[in-house]
Amino acid sequence: MSGDAQSVVTAAVLVIGDEILSGRTKDRNIGTIAEHLTSIGIALREVRVVGDVEEEIVAALNALRARYDYVFTTGGIGPTHDDITADSIAKAFGVGIGVHPEAEKLMAAYYAGRGMELTPARLRMARVPEGGRLIGNRVTGAPGFCVGNVIVMAGVPEIMRAMLMAISPELRTGAKVHSVTLPVDRPESEIADVFAAHQRRYPGVAMGSYPLLRNGEAATDLVLRSSDGAMLREAVEGLRKALAL
Amino acid sequence: MSGDAQSVVTAAVLVIGDEILSGRTKDRNIGTIAEHLTSIGIALREVRVVGDVEEEIVAALNALRARYDYVFTTGGIGPTHDDITADSIAKAFGVGIGVHPEAEKLMAAYYAGRGMELTPARLRMARVPEGGRLIGNRVTGAPGFCVGNVIVMAGVPEIMRAMLMAISPELRTGAKVHSVTLPVDRPESEIADVFAAHQRRYPGVAMGSYPLLRNGEAATDLVLRSSDGAMLREAVEGLRKALAL
């Protein structure tokens, strides 16, 4: 992981799967990826969810990969007919797809170790677009892969996490964004004016206000974020004073 | 709610908020909206998450509202400076924005009932793009609103839900998609061939396969979905026989 304190490295997430759009499965990957990328200095800028439809996946992928440094996809890399992510990604890049020899070896070893056969259906999970590099995971034999700036991961949260951890050391990272949360026991409408004035004073610090109920009362979390630690501390101290916290 | 058993009514969700992209807040609205729309006969086709950046909101909104029958947005309609959804939506539609008289009345009554003042910051929540119609909610005084085919809701899940329920009777709906889940105690790679053959036999039934661990063993949920109840039942029975379930 090579970090550059000055640069900004951007990313998007593309979640692929009818089951998310039907509401049957509740996505748990977006939050995990968002939190992890923030922690290593990659700025997540956009998320899209599309169904298991080739032209939708291709269009979303091509829009996102042109625009951001990285695109992380989740879902659709299993052994069944509805898993069309690998083929769609090959199509988006305009390259062929075939069984990756190293992936086949990994999977043969995995199934042999369990006394199981590497059937054609299982071998389907070793298909990788031309030029793809594998991403191992500690949970199953089936790898994810990278093609260009696109990182293709499983949809099952435990496997997705293992792949995300496996690929992270290879990612280019930029300035880490530090964040401070100030809990305020007042509704946000009461502190909105002071908060807006403070944002104008520190344009280099992103300030967000999040309403919530605390002990049954309307309260607010104020979140200040910046890659400039000194400026962030100054802005936080100033806001504490301005709100008498 | 007017349903037409033959037609398909489509929708997208646009989640607006830096806090989702930073991972600080985990979205809980996408799953709620997805499940609800499916249940009333609206097909959710796409979800996007963008930050609190006017040009991003405008671009995403214009792409989605042109493409789908409805767009549901969540987030960014509070009283603080980082709440820019209403202004961004006015900009996307090319219309002005101002305090909506009915919204002002609602909010004045709400705050008066609590012995609180309707300050300028609070009145900010009564600003609605020209032509907008209000969506009340039972939780707070601040309404959501509709402009054209765009339904603008709060980000706080409890308030979002109240607004979604309030607007639902006015939505045009289409064919309801029925869904049957067949739990299978085998890994999906073992049933992939039979399942794919079954999908080819029933192209009008969408069939998805979802791997999971059941009692520590690799198992699969097969999900069959169709708006044609008779065909769905036939496909489910056929699949049970083919897999000896």
Chai-1 contact restraints between the chains, C-beta under 6 A:
chainA,res_idxA,chainB,res_idxB,connection_type,confidence,min_distance_angstrom,max_distance_angstrom,comment,restraint_id
A,D18,B,G208,contact,1.0,0.0,6.0,A-B,restraint_1
A,E19,B,G208,contact,1.0,0.0,6.0,A-B,restraint_2
A,L21,B,A34,contact,1.0,0.0,6.0,A-B,restraint_3
A,L21,B,L44,contact,1.0,0.0,6.0,A-B,restraint_4
A,S22,B,T38,contact,1.0,0.0,6.0,A-B,restraint_5
A,G23,B,G31,contact,1.0,0.0,6.0,A-B,restraint_6
A,G23,B,A34,contact,1.0,0.0,6.0,A-B,restraint_7
A,G23,B,E35,contact,1.0,0.0,6.0,A-B,restraint_8
A,G23,B,T38,contact,1.0,0.0,6.0,A-B,restraint_9
A,K26,B,G31,contact,1.0,0.0,6.0,A-B,restraint_10
A,G31,B,G23,contact,1.0,0.0,6.0,A-B,restraint_11
A,G31,B,K26,contact,1.0,0.0,6.0,A-B,restraint_12
A,A34,B,L21,contact,1.0,0.0,6.0,A-B,restraint_13
A,A34,B,G23,contact,1.0,0.0,6.0,A-B,restraint_14
A,E35,B,G23,contact,1.0,0.0,6.0,A-B,restraint_15
A,T38,B,S22,contact,1.0,0.0,6.0,A-B,restraint_16
A,T38,B,G23,contact,1.0,0.0,6.0,A-B,restraint_17
A,L44,B,L21,contact,1.0,0.0,6.0,A-B,restraint_18
A,E46,B,V50,contact,1.0,0.0,6.0,A-B,restraint_19
A,V47,B,V49,contact,1.0,0.0,6.0,A-B,restraint_20
A,R48,B,R48,contact,1.0,0.0,6.0,A-B,restraint_21
A,V49,B,V47,contact,1.0,0.0,6.0,A-B,restraint_22
A,V50,B,E46,contact,1.0,0.0,6.0,A-B,restraint_23
A,G78,B,E188,contact,1.0,0.0,6.0,A-B,restraint_24
A,P79,B,E188,contact,1.0,0.0,6.0,A-B,restraint_25
A,P79,B,S189,contact,1.0,0.0,6.0,A-B,restraint_26
A,P79,B,A192,contact,1.0,0.0,6.0,A-B,restraint_27
A,T80,B,E188,contact,1.0,0.0,6.0,A-B,restraint_28
A,T80,B,A192,contact,1.0,0.0,6.0,A-B,restraint_29
A,T80,B,F195,contact,1.0,0.0,6.0,A-B,restraint_30
A,T80,B,S209,contact,1.0,0.0,6.0,A-B,restraint_31
A,H81,B,A196,contact,1.0,0.0,6.0,A-B,restraint_32
A,H81,B,Q199,contact,1.0,0.0,6.0,A-B,restraint_33
A,D82,B,G208,contact,1.0,0.0,6.0,A-B,restraint_34
A,A121,B,S189,contact,1.0,0.0,6.0,A-B,restraint_35
A,A121,B,A192,contact,1.0,0.0,6.0,A-B,restraint_36
A,A121,B,D193,contact,1.0,0.0,6.0,A-B,restraint_37
A,R122,B,S189,contact,1.0,0.0,6.0,A-B,restraint_38
A,E188,B,G78,contact,1.0,0.0,6.0,A-B,restraint_39
A,E188,B,P79,contact,1.0,0.0,6.0,A-B,restraint_40
A,E188,B,T80,contact,1.0,0.0,6.0,A-B,restraint_41
A,S189,B,P79,contact,1.0,0.0,6.0,A-B,restraint_42
A,S189,B,A121,contact,1.0,0.0,6.0,A-B,restraint_43
A,S189,B,R122,contact,1.0,0.0,6.0,A-B,restraint_44
A,A192,B,P79,contact,1.0,0.0,6.0,A-B,restraint_45
A,A192,B,T80,contact,1.0,0.0,6.0,A-B,restraint_46
A,A192,B,A121,contact,1.0,0.0,6.0,A-B,restraint_47
A,D193,B,A121,contact,1.0,0.0,6.0,A-B,restraint_48
A,F195,B,T80,contact,1.0,0.0,6.0,A-B,restraint_49
A,A196,B,H81,contact,1.0,0.0,6.0,A-B,restraint_50
A,Q199,B,H81,contact,1.0,0.0,6.0,A-B,restraint_51
A,G208,B,D18,contact,1.0,0.0,6.0,A-B,restraint_52
A,G208,B,E19,contact,1.0,0.0,6.0,A-B,restraint_53
A,G208,B,D82,contact,1.0,0.0,6.0,A-B,restraint_54
A,S209,B,T80,contact,1.0,0.0,6.0,A-B,restraint_55
